[in-house]
Amino acid sequence: GMVILTTHQPLPGAADTVRRLALTGGEAGL
């Protein structure tokens, strides 16, 4: 899930989503 952070953000809100995923564990959110 961390790859998404460094690759690209398709949507403006994706940044917040990715942050939440990263904080919660990344893969757990997916």
C-alpha positions in Angstrom: 0.0 0.0 0.0 3.0 2.3 0.5 3.7 2.3 -3.2 0.6 4.4 -3.8 2.1 7.1 -1.7 5.2 7.5 -3.9 3.6 6.7 -7.3 0.6 8.9 -7.9 -2.7 10.2 -6.6 -5.5 9.8 -9.1 -7.9 11.9 -7.1 -7.5 14.9 -4.8 -9.2 13.0 -2.0 -6.9 10.0 -2.6 -4.2 11.8 -0.6 -6.3 11.7 2.6 -7.4 8.1 1.9 -3.8 7.0 1.4 -2.8 8.7 4.6 -5.5 6.9 6.5 -4.5 3.6 4.9 -0.9 4.2 5.7 -1.7 5.1 9.3 -4.0 2.2 9.8 -1.7 -0.3 8.1 -2.2 0.3 4.4 -3.3 -3.1 3.2 -5.9 -3.4 6.0 -7.8 -0.4 4.5 -7.7 -2.0 1.0 
